[in-house]
Amino acid sequence: MYPSVKAVKPLADYRLQLLFDDGARRVFDVTPWLTKGAFRELRDGDLFRTARISFDTVEWANGCDLCPEVLYAESEPVNTMAARRPSAGKAMAVAEHQETGRPPEGVAERSMNG
């Protein structure tokens, strides 16, 4: 059984930062879905940023949603994303630091300040 989505944050490049109820932080790329049916409407940045939690998954203002199983299976752990995309990883680390007040695992406190 897949965990439920507990928090969502729309990011640049049609990605979602997700927090699951098992504590996993993952990033889901919505880009492949933007050519399918009503998901095409999400190419509008304002609409894409309406992503919110609905029950245990993500839903947009136009009614599109993705099941939590897809979000979990097709997303990548935040640490994997940081390894592949260093600039995105640094931004994610800064965002996590700002949210929690502590640096993410494996990031020294001084690197967050300079």
C-alpha positions, 0 to 999 in steps of 0.5 A, spaced: 500 500 500 502 506 498 502 512 503 498 518 502 500 525 500 500 530 506 503 536 503 504 539 496 508 544 493 508 546 486 515 547 483 518 550 477 518 546 471 511 543 472 514 539 478 510 537 485 514 537 491 510 532 495 510 529 503 507 523 504 505 520 511 511 515 511 515 521 512 518 521 504 519 527 501 519 526 493 518 530 487 513 528 481 514 531 474 507 532 471 510 534 464 509 527 461 501 528 463 501 535 460 499 532 453 493 528 456 486 530 456 484 535 461 491 535 464 493 539 458 490 545 462 495 545 467 500 548 462 497 554 464 502 556 470 496 559 474 492 553 474 498 549 475 499 552 482 492 551 484 495 544 486 492 542 493 491 536 497 484 532 496 483 526 501 490 523 500 492 525 493 493 532 489 488 535 485 487 542 481 482 547 481 480 544 474 478 537 477 484 534 475 487 529 480 492 523 480 492 517 485 497 517 490 500 510 487 502 514 481 505 520 485 509 515 489 511 510 484 513 515 479 516 520 483 523 521 486 526 522 493 528 529 494 535 526 495 536 523 488 533 529 485 539 533 488 544 528 486 541 529 478 540 536 478 545 540 483 542 547 482 535 544 484 538 540 489 541 546 492 534 550 492 530 544 495 535 544 501 534 551 502 527 551 501 527 545 506 532 549 511 527 555 511 521 550 512 524 546 518 529 551 521 534 545 520 539 543 514 536 537 511 540 530 512 547 531 509 548 538 508 552 542 513 549 548 516 554 553 514 553 551 506 546 554 507 548 560 510 553 562 504 
